[in-house]
Amino acid sequence: MARAKDPVCKMEVDEEQAAGQSDYEGHRYFFCSTVCKRKFDQDPARYAAD
Ligand SMILES: [Zn+2]
């Protein structure tokens, strides 16, 4: 089971159960909720740092 870290809230999410995903600068990010995905999409540079 693949795990990823939601870059917005720092929660661990299961990639298959993620509420959303976004690609930014060659990296794929997964989100626990559509709220986190929306925040990321509005300002990806702020969250993609780590
Ligand atoms: Zn989240």
mmCIF file of the protein (N, C-alpha, C, O) and its ligand, coordinates in Angstrom:
data_MODEL
# 
_entry.id   MODEL 
# 
loop_
_entity.id 
_entity.type 
_entity.pdbx_number_of_molecules 
1 polymer     1 
2 non-polymer 1 
# 
_entity_poly.entity_id                      1 
_entity_poly.type                           'polypeptide(L)' 
_entity_poly.nstd_linkage                   no 
_entity_poly.nstd_monomer                   no 
_entity_poly.pdbx_seq_one_letter_code       MARAKDPVCKMEVDEEQAAGQSDYEGHRYFFCSTVCKRKFDQDPARYAAD 
_entity_poly.pdbx_seq_one_letter_code_can   MARAKDPVCKMEVDEEQAAGQSDYEGHRYFFCSTVCKRKFDQDPARYAAD 
_entity_poly.pdbx_strand_id                 A 
# 
loop_
_entity_poly_seq.entity_id 
_entity_poly_seq.num 
_entity_poly_seq.mon_id 
_entity_poly_seq.hetero 
1 1  MET n 
1 2  ALA n 
1 3  ARG n 
1 4  ALA n 
1 5  LYS n 
1 6  ASP n 
1 7  PRO n 
1 8  VAL n 
1 9  CYS n 
1 10 LYS n 
1 11 MET n 
1 12 GLU n 
1 13 VAL n 
1 14 ASP n 
1 15 GLU n 
1 16 GLU n 
1 17 GLN n 
1 18 ALA n 
1 19 ALA n 
1 20 GLY n 
1 21 GLN n 
1 22 SER n 
1 23 ASP n 
1 24 TYR n 
1 25 GLU n 
1 26 GLY n 
1 27 HIS n 
1 28 ARG n 
1 29 TYR n 
1 30 PHE n 
1 31 PHE n 
1 32 CYS n 
1 33 SER n 
1 34 THR n 
1 35 VAL n 
1 36 CYS n 
1 37 LYS n 
1 38 ARG n 
1 39 LYS n 
1 40 PHE n 
1 41 ASP n 
1 42 GLN n 
1 43 ASP n 
1 44 PRO n 
1 45 ALA n 
1 46 ARG n 
1 47 TYR n 
1 48 ALA n 
1 49 ALA n 
1 50 ASP n 
# 
loop_
_struct_asym.id 
_struct_asym.entity_id 
A 1 
B 2 
# 
loop_
_chem_comp.id 
_chem_comp.type 
_chem_comp.mon_nstd_flag 
ALA 'L-peptide linking' y 
ARG 'L-peptide linking' y 
ASP 'L-peptide linking' y 
CYS 'L-peptide linking' y 
GLN 'L-peptide linking' y 
GLU 'L-peptide linking' y 
GLY 'peptide linking'   y 
HIS 'L-peptide linking' y 
LYS 'L-peptide linking' y 
MET 'L-peptide linking' y 
PHE 'L-peptide linking' y 
PRO 'L-peptide linking' y 
SER 'L-peptide linking' y 
THR 'L-peptide linking' y 
TYR 'L-peptide linking' y 
VAL 'L-peptide linking' y 
ZN  non-polymer         . 
# 
_pdbx_entity_nonpoly.entity_id   2 
_pdbx_entity_nonpoly.name        ? 
_pdbx_entity_nonpoly.comp_id     ZN 
# 
_pdbx_nonpoly_scheme.asym_id         B 
_pdbx_nonpoly_scheme.entity_id       2 
_pdbx_nonpoly_scheme.mon_id          ZN 
_pdbx_nonpoly_scheme.ndb_seq_num     1 
_pdbx_nonpoly_scheme.pdb_seq_num     101 
_pdbx_nonpoly_scheme.auth_seq_num    101 
_pdbx_nonpoly_scheme.pdb_mon_id      ZN 
_pdbx_nonpoly_scheme.auth_mon_id     ZN 
_pdbx_nonpoly_scheme.pdb_strand_id   A 
_pdbx_nonpoly_scheme.pdb_ins_code    . 
# 
loop_
_atom_site.group_PDB 
_atom_site.id 
_atom_site.type_symbol 
_atom_site.label_atom_id 
_atom_site.label_alt_id 
_atom_site.label_comp_id 
_atom_site.label_asym_id 
_atom_site.label_entity_id 
_atom_site.label_seq_id 
_atom_site.pdbx_PDB_ins_code 
_atom_site.Cartn_x 
_atom_site.Cartn_y 
_atom_site.Cartn_z 
_atom_site.occupancy 
_atom_site.B_iso_or_equiv 
_atom_site.pdbx_formal_charge 
_atom_site.auth_seq_id 
_atom_site.auth_comp_id 
_atom_site.auth_asym_id 
_atom_site.auth_atom_id 
_atom_site.pdbx_PDB_model_num 
ATOM   1   N  N  . MET A 1 1  ? 0.854   -1.198 0.000   1.00 0.00 ? 1   MET A N  1 
ATOM   2   C  CA . MET A 1 1  ? 0.000   0.000  0.000   1.00 0.00 ? 1   MET A CA 1 
ATOM   3   C  C  . MET A 1 1  ? 0.890   1.249  0.000   1.00 0.00 ? 1   MET A C  1 
ATOM   4   O  O  . MET A 1 1  ? 1.713   1.446  0.895   1.00 0.00 ? 1   MET A O  1 
ATOM   5   N  N  . ALA A 1 2  ? 0.710   2.059  -0.994  1.00 0.00 ? 2   ALA A N  1 
ATOM   6   C  CA . ALA A 1 2  ? 1.556   3.241  -1.144  1.00 0.00 ? 2   ALA A CA 1 
ATOM   7   C  C  . ALA A 1 2  ? 1.044   4.382  -0.266  1.00 0.00 ? 2   ALA A C  1 
ATOM   8   O  O  . ALA A 1 2  ? -0.146  4.694  -0.231  1.00 0.00 ? 2   ALA A O  1 
ATOM   9   N  N  . ARG A 1 3  ? 1.977   4.974  0.422   1.00 0.00 ? 3   ARG A N  1 
ATOM   10  C  CA . ARG A 1 3  ? 1.638   6.087  1.305   1.00 0.00 ? 3   ARG A CA 1 
ATOM   11  C  C  . ARG A 1 3  ? 2.292   7.358  0.809   1.00 0.00 ? 3   ARG A C  1 
ATOM   12  O  O  . ARG A 1 3  ? 3.413   7.342  0.300   1.00 0.00 ? 3   ARG A O  1 
ATOM   13  N  N  . ALA A 1 4  ? 1.583   8.452  0.964   1.00 0.00 ? 4   ALA A N  1 
ATOM   14  C  CA . ALA A 1 4  ? 2.142   9.746  0.591   1.00 0.00 ? 4   ALA A CA 1 
ATOM   15  C  C  . ALA A 1 4  ? 1.767   10.748 1.662   1.00 0.00 ? 4   ALA A C  1 
ATOM   16  O  O  . ALA A 1 4  ? 0.827   10.532 2.427   1.00 0.00 ? 4   ALA A O  1 
ATOM   17  N  N  . LYS A 1 5  ? 2.498   11.836 1.714   1.00 0.00 ? 5   LYS A N  1 
ATOM   18  C  CA . LYS A 1 5  ? 2.226   12.864 2.707   1.00 0.00 ? 5   LYS A CA 1 
ATOM   19  C  C  . LYS A 1 5  ? 1.484   14.016 2.038   1.00 0.00 ? 5   LYS A C  1 
ATOM   20  O  O  . LYS A 1 5  ? 1.935   14.590 1.047   1.00 0.00 ? 5   LYS A O  1 
ATOM   21  N  N  . ASP A 1 6  ? 0.357   14.323 2.607   1.00 0.00 ? 6   ASP A N  1 
ATOM   22  C  CA . ASP A 1 6  ? -0.394  15.489 2.145   1.00 0.00 ? 6   ASP A CA 1 
ATOM   23  C  C  . ASP A 1 6  ? 0.445   16.736 2.463   1.00 0.00 ? 6   ASP A C  1 
ATOM   24  O  O  . ASP A 1 6  ? 0.718   17.011 3.631   1.00 0.00 ? 6   ASP A O  1 
ATOM   25  N  N  . PRO A 1 7  ? 0.854   17.486 1.441   1.00 0.00 ? 7   PRO A N  1 
ATOM   26  C  CA . PRO A 1 7  ? 1.756   18.618 1.680   1.00 0.00 ? 7   PRO A CA 1 
ATOM   27  C  C  . PRO A 1 7  ? 1.081   19.809 2.360   1.00 0.00 ? 7   PRO A C  1 
ATOM   28  O  O  . PRO A 1 7  ? 1.761   20.714 2.844   1.00 0.00 ? 7   PRO A O  1 
ATOM   29  N  N  . VAL A 1 8  ? -0.231  19.812 2.397   1.00 0.00 ? 8   VAL A N  1 
ATOM   30  C  CA . VAL A 1 8  ? -0.947  20.939 2.993   1.00 0.00 ? 8   VAL A CA 1 
ATOM   31  C  C  . VAL A 1 8  ? -1.103  20.745 4.500   1.00 0.00 ? 8   VAL A C  1 
ATOM   32  O  O  . VAL A 1 8  ? -0.739  21.625 5.279   1.00 0.00 ? 8   VAL A O  1 
ATOM   33  N  N  . CYS A 1 9  ? -1.639  19.608 4.910   1.00 0.00 ? 9   CYS A N  1 
ATOM   34  C  CA . CYS A 1 9  ? -1.880  19.387 6.338   1.00 0.00 ? 9   CYS A CA 1 
ATOM   35  C  C  . CYS A 1 9  ? -0.875  18.432 6.963   1.00 0.00 ? 9   CYS A C  1 
ATOM   36  O  O  . CYS A 1 9  ? -0.907  18.205 8.173   1.00 0.00 ? 9   CYS A O  1 
ATOM   37  N  N  . LYS A 1 10 ? 0.029   17.862 6.144   1.00 0.00 ? 10  LYS A N  1 
ATOM   38  C  CA . LYS A 1 10 ? 1.100   16.960 6.594   1.00 0.00 ? 10  LYS A CA 1 
ATOM   39  C  C  . LYS A 1 10 ? 0.601   15.602 7.052   1.00 0.00 ? 10  LYS A C  1 
ATOM   40  O  O  . LYS A 1 10 ? 1.349   14.838 7.663   1.00 0.00 ? 10  LYS A O  1 
ATOM   41  N  N  . MET A 1 11 ? -0.644  15.299 6.764   1.00 0.00 ? 11  MET A N  1 
ATOM   42  C  CA . MET A 1 11 ? -1.187  14.009 7.128   1.00 0.00 ? 11  MET A CA 1 
ATOM   43  C  C  . MET A 1 11 ? -0.731  12.945 6.143   1.00 0.00 ? 11  MET A C  1 
ATOM   44  O  O  . MET A 1 11 ? -0.542  13.228 4.960   1.00 0.00 ? 11  MET A O  1 
ATOM   45  N  N  . GLU A 1 12 ? -0.554  11.723 6.626   1.00 0.00 ? 12  GLU A N  1 
ATOM   46  C  CA . GLU A 1 12 ? -0.235  10.629 5.713   1.00 0.00 ? 12  GLU A CA 1 
ATOM   47  C  C  . GLU A 1 12 ? -1.516  10.137 5.056   1.00 0.00 ? 12  GLU A C  1 
ATOM   48  O  O  . GLU A 1 12 ? -2.528  9.916  5.722   1.00 0.00 ? 12  GLU A O  1 
ATOM   49  N  N  . VAL A 1 13 ? -1.456  9.968  3.735   1.00 0.00 ? 13  VAL A N  1 
ATOM   50  C  CA . VAL A 1 13 ? -2.622  9.484  3.013   1.00 0.00 ? 13  VAL A CA 1 
ATOM   51  C  C  . VAL A 1 13 ? -2.236  8.267  2.178   1.00 0.00 ? 13  VAL A C  1 
ATOM   52  O  O  . VAL A 1 13 ? -1.124  8.168  1.660   1.00 0.00 ? 13  VAL A O  1 
ATOM   53  N  N  . ASP A 1 14 ? -3.181  7.356  2.067   1.00 0.00 ? 14  ASP A N  1 
ATOM   54  C  CA . ASP A 1 14 ? -3.033  6.205  1.196   1.00 0.00 ? 14  ASP A CA 1 
ATOM   55  C  C  . ASP A 1 14 ? -3.297  6.684  -0.240  1.00 0.00 ? 14  ASP A C  1 
ATOM   56  O  O  . ASP A 1 14 ? -4.355  7.244  -0.525  1.00 0.00 ? 14  ASP A O  1 
ATOM   57  N  N  . GLU A 1 15 ? -2.351  6.464  -1.120  1.00 0.00 ? 15  GLU A N  1 
ATOM   58  C  CA . GLU A 1 15 ? -2.491  7.003  -2.478  1.00 0.00 ? 15  GLU A CA 1 
ATOM   59  C  C  . GLU A 1 15 ? -3.769  6.534  -3.172  1.00 0.00 ? 15  GLU A C  1 
ATOM   60  O  O  . GLU A 1 15 ? -4.358  7.274  -3.961  1.00 0.00 ? 15  GLU A O  1 
ATOM   61  N  N  . GLU A 1 16 ? -4.194  5.311  -2.879  1.00 0.00 ? 16  GLU A N  1 
ATOM   62  C  CA . GLU A 1 16 ? -5.408  4.800  -3.534  1.00 0.00 ? 16  GLU A CA 1 
ATOM   63  C  C  . GLU A 1 16 ? -6.679  5.369  -2.924  1.00 0.00 ? 16  GLU A C  1 
ATOM   64  O  O  . GLU A 1 16 ? -7.733  5.361  -3.561  1.00 0.00 ? 16  GLU A O  1 
ATOM   65  N  N  . GLN A 1 17 ? -6.587  5.863  -1.692  1.00 0.00 ? 17  GLN A N  1 
ATOM   66  C  CA . GLN A 1 17 ? -7.769  6.404  -1.017  1.00 0.00 ? 17  GLN A CA 1 
ATOM   67  C  C  . GLN A 1 17 ? -7.799  7.933  -1.044  1.00 0.00 ? 17  GLN A C  1 
ATOM   68  O  O  . GLN A 1 17 ? -8.738  8.548  -0.539  1.00 0.00 ? 17  GLN A O  1 
ATOM   69  N  N  . ALA A 1 18 ? -6.780  8.535  -1.629  1.00 0.00 ? 18  ALA A N  1 
ATOM   70  C  CA . ALA A 1 18 ? -6.656  9.993  -1.590  1.00 0.00 ? 18  ALA A CA 1 
ATOM   71  C  C  . ALA A 1 18 ? -7.872  10.664 -2.224  1.00 0.00 ? 18  ALA A C  1 
ATOM   72  O  O  . ALA A 1 18 ? -8.443  10.168 -3.195  1.00 0.00 ? 18  ALA A O  1 
ATOM   73  N  N  . ALA A 1 19 ? -8.248  11.793 -1.655  1.00 0.00 ? 19  ALA A N  1 
ATOM   74  C  CA . ALA A 1 19 ? -9.408  12.537 -2.165  1.00 0.00 ? 19  ALA A CA 1 
ATOM   75  C  C  . ALA A 1 19 ? -9.073  13.283 -3.442  1.00 0.00 ? 19  ALA A C  1 
ATOM   76  O  O  . ALA A 1 19 ? -9.961  13.689 -4.192  1.00 0.00 ? 19  ALA A O  1 
ATOM   77  N  N  . GLY A 1 20 ? -7.780  13.459 -3.680  1.00 0.00 ? 20  GLY A N  1 
ATOM   78  C  CA . GLY A 1 20 ? -7.371  14.152 -4.894  1.00 0.00 ? 20  GLY A CA 1 
ATOM   79  C  C  . GLY A 1 20 ? -5.872  14.069 -5.074  1.00 0.00 ? 20  GLY A C  1 
ATOM   80  O  O  . GLY A 1 20 ? -5.138  13.708 -4.154  1.00 0.00 ? 20  GLY A O  1 
ATOM   81  N  N  . GLN A 1 21 ? -5.426  14.409 -6.275  1.00 0.00 ? 21  GLN A N  1 
ATOM   82  C  CA . GLN A 1 21 ? -3.988  14.459 -6.530  1.00 0.00 ? 21  GLN A CA 1 
ATOM   83  C  C  . GLN A 1 21 ? -3.684  15.558 -7.533  1.00 0.00 ? 21  GLN A C  1 
ATOM   84  O  O  . GLN A 1 21 ? -4.524  15.932 -8.351  1.00 0.00 ? 21  GLN A O  1 
ATOM   85  N  N  . SER A 1 22 ? -2.458  16.065 -7.446  1.00 0.00 ? 22  SER A N  1 
ATOM   86  C  CA . SER A 1 22 ? -2.022  17.111 -8.365  1.00 0.00 ? 22  SER A CA 1 
ATOM   87  C  C  . SER A 1 22 ? -0.571  16.857 -8.748  1.00 0.00 ? 22  SER A C  1 
ATOM   88  O  O  . SER A 1 22 ? 0.224   16.387 -7.935  1.00 0.00 ? 22  SER A O  1 
ATOM   89  N  N  . ASP A 1 23 ? -0.240  17.169 -9.979  1.00 0.00 ? 23  ASP A N  1 
ATOM   90  C  CA . ASP A 1 23 ? 1.146   17.107 -10.419 1.00 0.00 ? 23  ASP A CA 1 
ATOM   91  C  C  . ASP A 1 23 ? 1.707   18.514 -10.444 1.00 0.00 ? 23  ASP A C  1 
ATOM   92  O  O  . ASP A 1 23 ? 1.097   19.439 -10.980 1.00 0.00 ? 23  ASP A O  1 
ATOM   93  N  N  . TYR A 1 24 ? 2.879   18.654 -9.856  1.00 0.00 ? 24  TYR A N  1 
ATOM   94  C  CA . TYR A 1 24 ? 3.521   19.959 -9.836  1.00 0.00 ? 24  TYR A CA 1 
ATOM   95  C  C  . TYR A 1 24 ? 5.015   19.756 -9.982  1.00 0.00 ? 24  TYR A C  1 
ATOM   96  O  O  . TYR A 1 24 ? 5.633   19.056 -9.180  1.00 0.00 ? 24  TYR A O  1 
ATOM   97  N  N  . GLU A 1 25 ? 5.598   20.366 -11.005 1.00 0.00 ? 25  GLU A N  1 
ATOM   98  C  CA . GLU A 1 25 ? 7.028   20.276 -11.279 1.00 0.00 ? 25  GLU A CA 1 
ATOM   99  C  C  . GLU A 1 25 ? 7.541   18.843 -11.219 1.00 0.00 ? 25  GLU A C  1 
ATOM   100 O  O  . GLU A 1 25 ? 8.557   18.556 -10.586 1.00 0.00 ? 25  GLU A O  1 
ATOM   101 N  N  . GLY A 1 26 ? 6.818   17.953 -11.890 1.00 0.00 ? 26  GLY A N  1 
ATOM   102 C  CA . GLY A 1 26 ? 7.285   16.579 -12.026 1.00 0.00 ? 26  GLY A CA 1 
ATOM   103 C  C  . GLY A 1 26 ? 7.047   15.685 -10.825 1.00 0.00 ? 26  GLY A C  1 
ATOM   104 O  O  . GLY A 1 26 ? 7.469   14.528 -10.820 1.00 0.00 ? 26  GLY A O  1 
ATOM   105 N  N  . HIS A 1 27 ? 6.383   16.202 -9.814  1.00 0.00 ? 27  HIS A N  1 
ATOM   106 C  CA . HIS A 1 27 ? 6.097   15.420 -8.622  1.00 0.00 ? 27  HIS A CA 1 
ATOM   107 C  C  . HIS A 1 27 ? 4.593   15.305 -8.444  1.00 0.00 ? 27  HIS A C  1 
ATOM   108 O  O  . HIS A 1 27 ? 3.847   16.248 -8.707  1.00 0.00 ? 27  HIS A O  1 
ATOM   109 N  N  . ARG A 1 28 ? 4.162   14.138 -7.994  1.00 0.00 ? 28  ARG A N  1 
ATOM   110 C  CA . ARG A 1 28 ? 2.734   13.952 -7.772  1.00 0.00 ? 28  ARG A CA 1 
ATOM   111 C  C  . ARG A 1 28 ? 2.435   14.055 -6.280  1.00 0.00 ? 28  ARG A C  1 
ATOM   112 O  O  . ARG A 1 28 ? 3.083   13.418 -5.450  1.00 0.00 ? 28  ARG A O  1 
ATOM   113 N  N  . TYR A 1 29 ? 1.443   14.870 -5.967  1.00 0.00 ? 29  TYR A N  1 
ATOM   114 C  CA . TYR A 1 29 ? 1.055   15.085 -4.572  1.00 0.00 ? 29  TYR A CA 1 
ATOM   115 C  C  . TYR A 1 29 ? -0.348  14.532 -4.349  1.00 0.00 ? 29  TYR A C  1 
ATOM   116 O  O  . TYR A 1 29 ? -1.218  14.615 -5.216  1.00 0.00 ? 29  TYR A O  1 
ATOM   117 N  N  . PHE A 1 30 ? -0.540  13.966 -3.158  1.00 0.00 ? 30  PHE A N  1 
ATOM   118 C  CA . PHE A 1 30 ? -1.842  13.380 -2.818  1.00 0.00 ? 30  PHE A CA 1 
ATOM   119 C  C  . PHE A 1 30 ? -2.430  14.117 -1.626  1.00 0.00 ? 30  PHE A C  1 
ATOM   120 O  O  . PHE A 1 30 ? -1.711  14.634 -0.771  1.00 0.00 ? 30  PHE A O  1 
ATOM   121 N  N  . PHE A 1 31 ? -3.760  14.149 -1.591  1.00 0.00 ? 31  PHE A N  1 
ATOM   122 C  CA . PHE A 1 31 ? -4.446  14.958 -0.580  1.00 0.00 ? 31  PHE A CA 1 
ATOM   123 C  C  . PHE A 1 31 ? -5.502  14.160 0.156   1.00 0.00 ? 31  PHE A C  1 
ATOM   124 O  O  . PHE A 1 31 ? -6.144  13.270 -0.402  1.00 0.00 ? 31  PHE A O  1 
ATOM   125 N  N  . CYS A 1 32 ? -5.665  14.505 1.439   1.00 0.00 ? 32  CYS A N  1 
ATOM   126 C  CA . CYS A 1 32 ? -6.650  13.824 2.279   1.00 0.00 ? 32  CYS A CA 1 
ATOM   127 C  C  . CYS A 1 32 ? -8.055  14.284 1.952   1.00 0.00 ? 32  CYS A C  1 
ATOM   128 O  O  . CYS A 1 32 ? -9.023  13.559 2.181   1.00 0.00 ? 32  CYS A O  1 
ATOM   129 N  N  . SER A 1 33 ? -8.167  15.496 1.412   1.00 0.00 ? 33  SER A N  1 
ATOM   130 C  CA . SER A 1 33 ? -9.483  16.065 1.146   1.00 0.00 ? 33  SER A CA 1 
ATOM   131 C  C  . SER A 1 33 ? -9.405  17.017 -0.039  1.00 0.00 ? 33  SER A C  1 
ATOM   132 O  O  . SER A 1 33 ? -8.328  17.461 -0.435  1.00 0.00 ? 33  SER A O  1 
ATOM   133 N  N  . THR A 1 34 ? -10.576 17.318 -0.593  1.00 0.00 ? 34  THR A N  1 
ATOM   134 C  CA . THR A 1 34 ? -10.607 18.266 -1.702  1.00 0.00 ? 34  THR A CA 1 
ATOM   135 C  C  . THR A 1 34 ? -10.243 19.670 -1.219  1.00 0.00 ? 34  THR A C  1 
ATOM   136 O  O  . THR A 1 34 ? -9.775  20.498 -2.000  1.00 0.00 ? 34  THR A O  1 
ATOM   137 N  N  . VAL A 1 35 ? -10.460 19.934 0.072   1.00 0.00 ? 35  VAL A N  1 
ATOM   138 C  CA . VAL A 1 35 ? -10.072 21.234 0.633   1.00 0.00 ? 35  VAL A CA 1 
ATOM   139 C  C  . VAL A 1 35 ? -8.557  21.412 0.528   1.00 0.00 ? 35  VAL A C  1 
ATOM   140 O  O  . VAL A 1 35 ? -8.078  22.462 0.102   1.00 0.00 ? 35  VAL A O  1 
ATOM   141 N  N  . CYS A 1 36 ? -7.812  20.383 0.919   1.00 0.00 ? 36  CYS A N  1 
ATOM   142 C  CA . CYS A 1 36 ? -6.351  20.459 0.835   1.00 0.00 ? 36  CYS A CA 1 
ATOM   143 C  C  . CYS A 1 36 ? -5.905  20.562 -0.622  1.00 0.00 ? 36  CYS A C  1 
ATOM   144 O  O  . CYS A 1 36 ? -4.997  21.329 -0.939  1.00 0.00 ? 36  CYS A O  1 
ATOM   145 N  N  . LYS A 1 37 ? -6.521  19.815 -1.484  1.00 0.00 ? 37  LYS A N  1 
ATOM   146 C  CA . LYS A 1 37 ? -6.141  19.890 -2.892  1.00 0.00 ? 37  LYS A CA 1 
ATOM   147 C  C  . LYS A 1 37 ? -6.367  21.295 -3.446  1.00 0.00 ? 37  LYS A C  1 
ATOM   148 O  O  . LYS A 1 37 ? -5.537  21.814 -4.193  1.00 0.00 ? 37  LYS A O  1 
ATOM   149 N  N  . ARG A 1 38 ? -7.480  21.901 -3.081  1.00 0.00 ? 38  ARG A N  1 
ATOM   150 C  CA . ARG A 1 38 ? -7.790  23.241 -3.577  1.00 0.00 ? 38  ARG A CA 1 
ATOM   151 C  C  . ARG A 1 38 ? -6.772  24.255 -3.061  1.00 0.00 ? 38  ARG A C  1 
ATOM   152 O  O  . ARG A 1 38 ? -6.329  25.133 -3.803  1.00 0.00 ? 38  ARG A O  1 
ATOM   153 N  N  . LYS A 1 39 ? -6.409  24.131 -1.797  1.00 0.00 ? 39  LYS A N  1 
ATOM   154 C  CA . LYS A 1 39 ? -5.399  25.035 -1.252  1.00 0.00 ? 39  LYS A CA 1 
ATOM   155 C  C  . LYS A 1 39 ? -4.084  24.886 -2.000  1.00 0.00 ? 39  LYS A C  1 
ATOM   156 O  O  . LYS A 1 39 ? -3.431  25.875 -2.336  1.00 0.00 ? 39  LYS A O  1 
ATOM   157 N  N  . PHE A 1 40 ? -3.702  23.640 -2.257  1.00 0.00 ? 40  PHE A N  1 
ATOM   158 C  CA . PHE A 1 40 ? -2.449  23.384 -2.972  1.00 0.00 ? 40  PHE A CA 1 
ATOM   159 C  C  . PHE A 1 40 ? -2.507  23.972 -4.376  1.00 0.00 ? 40  PHE A C  1 
ATOM   160 O  O  . PHE A 1 40 ? -1.568  24.634 -4.818  1.00 0.00 ? 40  PHE A O  1 
ATOM   161 N  N  . ASP A 1 41 ? -3.591  23.734 -5.062  1.00 0.00 ? 41  ASP A N  1 
ATOM   162 C  CA . ASP A 1 41 ? -3.713  24.194 -6.454  1.00 0.00 ? 41  ASP A CA 1 
ATOM   163 C  C  . ASP A 1 41 ? -3.691  25.718 -6.566  1.00 0.00 ? 41  ASP A C  1 
ATOM   164 O  O  . ASP A 1 41 ? -3.296  26.265 -7.596  1.00 0.00 ? 41  ASP A O  1 
ATOM   165 N  N  . GLN A 1 42 ? -4.112  26.389 -5.511  1.00 0.00 ? 42  GLN A N  1 
ATOM   166 C  CA . GLN A 1 42 ? -4.111  27.856 -5.536  1.00 0.00 ? 42  GLN A CA 1 
ATOM   167 C  C  . GLN A 1 42 ? -2.715  28.430 -5.352  1.00 0.00 ? 42  GLN A C  1 
ATOM   168 O  O  . GLN A 1 42 ? -2.413  29.523 -5.832  1.00 0.00 ? 42  GLN A O  1 
ATOM   169 N  N  . ASP A 1 43 ? -1.864  27.681 -4.651  1.00 0.00 ? 43  ASP A N  1 
ATOM   170 C  CA . ASP A 1 43 ? -0.528  28.209 -4.360  1.00 0.00 ? 43  ASP A CA 1 
ATOM   171 C  C  . ASP A 1 43 ? 0.469   27.055 -4.180  1.00 0.00 ? 43  ASP A C  1 
ATOM   172 O  O  . ASP A 1 43 ? 1.013   26.869 -3.092  1.00 0.00 ? 43  ASP A O  1 
ATOM   173 N  N  . PRO A 1 44 ? 0.704   26.284 -5.244  1.00 0.00 ? 44  PRO A N  1 
ATOM   174 C  CA . PRO A 1 44 ? 1.528   25.075 -5.112  1.00 0.00 ? 44  PRO A CA 1 
ATOM   175 C  C  . PRO A 1 44 ? 2.943   25.339 -4.617  1.00 0.00 ? 44  PRO A C  1 
ATOM   176 O  O  . PRO A 1 44 ? 3.499   24.523 -3.882  1.00 0.00 ? 44  PRO A O  1 
ATOM   177 N  N  . ALA A 1 45 ? 3.528   26.452 -5.004  1.00 0.00 ? 45  ALA A N  1 
ATOM   178 C  CA . ALA A 1 45 ? 4.914   26.729 -4.615  1.00 0.00 ? 45  ALA A CA 1 
ATOM   179 C  C  . ALA A 1 45 ? 5.067   26.831 -3.101  1.00 0.00 ? 45  ALA A C  1 
ATOM   180 O  O  . ALA A 1 45 ? 6.121   26.516 -2.549  1.00 0.00 ? 45  ALA A O  1 
ATOM   181 N  N  . ARG A 1 46 ? 4.011   27.269 -2.446  1.00 0.00 ? 46  ARG A N  1 
ATOM   182 C  CA . ARG A 1 46 ? 4.045   27.419 -0.991  1.00 0.00 ? 46  ARG A CA 1 
ATOM   183 C  C  . ARG A 1 46 ? 4.111   26.072 -0.283  1.00 0.00 ? 46  ARG A C  1 
ATOM   184 O  O  . ARG A 1 46 ? 4.730   25.948 0.774   1.00 0.00 ? 46  ARG A O  1 
ATOM   185 N  N  . TYR A 1 47 ? 3.471   25.065 -0.869  1.00 0.00 ? 47  TYR A N  1 
ATOM   186 C  CA . TYR A 1 47 ? 3.365   23.778 -0.182  1.00 0.00 ? 47  TYR A CA 1 
ATOM   187 C  C  . TYR A 1 47 ? 4.348   22.737 -0.694  1.00 0.00 ? 47  TYR A C  1 
ATOM   188 O  O  . TYR A 1 47 ? 4.637   21.766 0.005   1.00 0.00 ? 47  TYR A O  1 
ATOM   189 N  N  . ALA A 1 48 ? 4.862   22.921 -1.891  1.00 0.00 ? 48  ALA A N  1 
ATOM   190 C  CA . ALA A 1 48 ? 5.682   21.882 -2.499  1.00 0.00 ? 48  ALA A CA 1 
ATOM   191 C  C  . ALA A 1 48 ? 7.119   21.884 -1.987  1.00 0.00 ? 48  ALA A C  1 
ATOM   192 O  O  . ALA A 1 48 ? 7.905   21.009 -2.350  1.00 0.00 ? 48  ALA A O  1 
ATOM   193 N  N  . ALA A 1 49 ? 7.466   22.846 -1.159  1.00 0.00 ? 49  ALA A N  1 
ATOM   194 C  CA . ALA A 1 49 ? 8.844   23.002 -0.700  1.00 0.00 ? 49  ALA A CA 1 
ATOM   195 C  C  . ALA A 1 49 ? 9.416   21.739 -0.069  1.00 0.00 ? 49  ALA A C  1 
ATOM   196 O  O  . ALA A 1 49 ? 10.556  21.367 -0.348  1.00 0.00 ? 49  ALA A O  1 
ATOM   197 N  N  . ASP A 1 50 ? 8.626   21.074 0.784   1.00 0.00 ? 50  ASP A N  1 
ATOM   198 C  CA . ASP A 1 50 ? 9.158   19.841 1.381   1.00 0.00 ? 50  ASP A CA 1 
ATOM   199 C  C  . ASP A 1 50 ? 8.286   18.686 0.991   1.00 0.00 ? 50  ASP A C  1 
ATOM   200 O  O  . ASP A 1 50 ? 8.552   17.550 1.386   1.00 0.00 ? 50  ASP A O  1 
HETATM 201 ZN ZN . ZN  B 2 .  ? -4.960  17.298 4.050   1.00 0.00 2 101 ZN  A ZN 1 
# 
